[in-house]
Amino acid sequence: MGKETMTDDAELLRRYSEQRSDAAFAELVGRHVDMVHTAALRQMQGDPHRAREVTQLVFVSLARKASALVGHPVLPAWLHRACRLAALDLIRKEARRHRYEKAAAADEVLASPAQEPPSWDVVGPVLDGAINELDERDRQAILLRFFANKPFAEIGQRLRLSENAARMRVERALDKLQEKLSRRGITSTSAALAAALSAQAVIAAPSGVAAVSVSAALAGGGAASAAWIALMSTSKLPLALTAAVAIGGAATLTLQKTSGQRVQDEISLLRAENAAAADLEGQNRDLQRSAAHAASLQGLDSSVAILRAQVRALDAGSAAASRKAPDPKPRIKILSMTASELTYDVSKLDVAPHPVMQVPPVYPDAVRSSATPTGTVVVDFYVGSDGQVYSPTVASSDNIELSDSAVNAVTQWTFKPGAVGGKDVVTHMQVPIVFTLNKDGPPPATSATWF
């Protein structure tokens, strides 16, 4: 049973990648949307609008990378990691805007609750960060058991273990997860944590999320993806109207009767509205122009205040630049996979990559003087067969202000590439960069560990 399900995921991805089968992709979304949306809700602290945006971004990424993911052994594990990265990226962008708004507010105004027993409201916001700190095998075991709701026999088939060994793997992974949560001040037993995960880890996504995620992903796979995402992020129209305009002229989706029946019903509703898509598109443009005009009038004062804050920041940056020119931001190289290239984890190599040059990260001045000047940033990247670093991203970070510095440093690293059978290959790696502030010495102190 487990083997058939795993092959089914791979086959759906292959059909979408090779044949552009919208029905196959819609079935994949219907199968995994509940897990992705629930994880997004936790990381967005229960905000349904931001969780919906993260969910859509995850499936847009799945559509774009479908061909590279055909051979992925545990698709829910990849989706959970993609959800974490999308949430961190959204939080980082919001944090930047909040800094400007806070500075603007300073122009206008110069101006610990008692500890509650641990509850899901406390566990939820930090759960996904703790899961992503587990190693790959433990993370897959947790996600298959509590997020994909798989029995131990099927987990064993997925991970090439016996049923009893799969049970022990899940128990050990649960103990490690409970230990990581305890470091965040959340105390409970492993049994209590298991009960909470079984009840709360995955809940049904609201009506409409699956259909809009399918539309976003399929639109994201084409040339109009950037325009569609911009419309999705800025439009003030109801979500149903935006989705109907976005899929106007798209091919009709034909879904088989599967566990994604709810997705089929929602797509059918959108398909029925296609007849009015042209009229809705015109109304959408008119409303956007009206909304933009109204916003330009109503938000003039706040925009001026934000611009003043940005000018002050630029002035401060210019003063610092007169003393020391900042290092230019390195160009990030994106890995372009071909049919002849395979990506290996470090554990699968005959010879692991060996660092040749490691540029240390620049310690941001703003972080050095802040209340939390330390932190750890886990950077996910690929070492190409030429020894260069490709596609570096933030896998996790407990201090958002340090993320860009860590990624910029790793971008400039070079390696002697890993090898399999005497041939240089592409290697998937992660490295945690630990920032510590030395009061009497040169900052920063960092450490790097491969895993």
Order of alpha helices (4+ residues) and beta strands (2+ residues): alpha-alpha-alpha-alpha-alpha-alpha-alpha-alpha-alpha-alpha-alpha-alpha-alpha-alpha-alpha-alpha-beta-beta-alpha-beta-beta-alpha-beta-beta-beta-beta
